[in-house]
Amino acid sequence: MVPIQMVDLKRQYLKIKNEVDGAILNVLETTSFINGKAVSDFSTHLGKYLAIEQVIPCANGTDALQIAMMALDLQPGDEVITPSFTYIATTEVMALLRLKPVFVDVDASTFCMTAEGIRKAITPKTKAIVPVHLYGQSAPMEAIMDIAKEFGLFVIEDNAQAIGASITFSNGKTSKTGTIGDIGCTSFFPSKNLGGYGDGGAIVTKDAALADKIRMIANHGQSKRYYHDLVGCNSRLDSIQAAVLNIKLGHLDEYNAARGAAAKTYTEAFSSNPKITTPTIAAGNTHVFHQYTLILNDADRNGLVEYLATKDVPAMIYYPVPAHRQKMFGFLNLPDVDLPVTDWLTERVVSLPIHSELDKEQLEHIIHHVNSYLK
Ligand SMILES: *Cc1c(COP(=O)(O)O)cnc(C)c1O
């Protein structure tokens, strides 16, 4: 059996080696390493794929979030509603900009922020909502957009884990995640569903004027060369990464379908195990399974992870400490919050290997050992 990894980038690379090597060599030959044609080509292709006009590539997903918050002129002390049950980048950039993250609980079956939680968290200081499409499916964007409209709030989607996922609204319209709010942010970290061979990220919006501002901020606040109208930063996607991403974007639906098939196999195999709750796909959502995450019921999670390791099956806890319990927020003197579902999930979730290359033999091996430990 091929060794099992959380993500098998090597096997995926070997299948597209000729294409990718050719694209990288092409960048080497043109030597336009920064803002080369590969970058503009990739932006165009990503815009078509997501059906959104404005795509601003940047250096990573964390920068994408920070630049989005800067572009919306969020000011120190402004409150931003966001989940605590997410990767640290979502809320870290808020701390960096001295915004006040207001942590809201998540739904115990979808792992995403709930509309009721958001409503309760709104105060006169609330300026924005940052939903996270955790593990690969949309947060309840219809309800979130309704709330945002009602209270005049910005919505920045953290789409780092859900590129390619979609949501169908009650009017029958289907949109890709990341294209629904004012701004969508994504990451091309190698292990993401659309991953480069290094760091990368992108910001998307429908609003052309906002896109211009985002472009300026990502480029030292420059309006024209050496004229700096805004405080910005330096955040670029390099041409080699764009060339790789251009190739991989062409395979994204196929990769997501393979993840979905593996997830289906897992779910069928675990659904009758009373110690396991398998992932729920919310009505109207498609799920791209960035992670395949189980909730364990009265089971020894550490014991399972250790046991699986002895069988050469990796398993991970995403995430062992929710944002509201991280020491880094101490300086913001945030009020204590009670997030019972977040705390409950933090103690019970475990993620199994999921990627486009998992084969039948590997899946059977993983399933066998998970079910035999959780008897
Ligand atoms: C990966 C990730 C990010 C950050 O992306 P980087 O490219 O690593 O900076 C932000 N939010 C979420 C939810 C992520 O999973």
The ligand as an SDF file (V2000), in Angstrom:
LIG
                    3D

 15 15  0  0  0  0  0  0  0  0999 V2000
   -5.2600   28.5010    5.4170 C   0  0  0  0  0  0  0  0  0  0  0  0
   -6.2350   29.4110    6.0060 C   0  0  0  0  0  0  0  0  0  0  0  0
   -6.0190   30.8050    6.0630 C   0  0  0  0  0  0  0  0  0  0  0  0
   -4.6910   31.4510    5.7470 C   0  0  0  0  0  0  0  0  0  0  0  0
   -4.1040   31.1650    4.5640 O   0  0  0  0  0  0  0  0  0  0  0  0
   -2.4970   31.2900    4.3920 P   0  0  0  0  0  0  0  0  0  0  0  0
   -2.3450   31.2430    2.9140 O   0  0  0  0  0  0  0  0  0  0  0  0
   -1.8900   30.1440    5.0980 O   0  0  0  0  0  0  0  0  0  0  0  0
   -2.0860   32.5960    4.9450 O   0  0  0  0  0  0  0  0  0  0  0  0
   -7.0230   31.6100    6.5300 C   0  0  0  0  0  0  0  0  0  0  0  0
   -8.1890   31.0940    6.9590 N   0  0  0  0  0  0  0  0  0  0  0  0
   -8.4390   29.7740    6.9460 C   0  0  0  0  0  0  0  0  0  0  0  0
   -9.7610   29.2820    7.4260 C   0  0  0  0  0  0  0  0  0  0  0  0
   -7.4600   28.8830    6.4860 C   0  0  0  0  0  0  0  0  0  0  0  0
   -7.7170   27.5720    6.4960 O   0  0  0  0  0  0  0  0  0  0  0  0
  1  2  1  0
  2  3  1  0
  2 14  2  0
  3  4  1  0
  3 10  2  0
  4  5  1  0
  5  6  1  0
  6  7  2  0
  6  8  1  0
  6  9  1  0
 10 11  1  0
 11 12  2  0
 12 13  1  0
 12 14  1  0
 14 15  1  0
M  END
$$$$
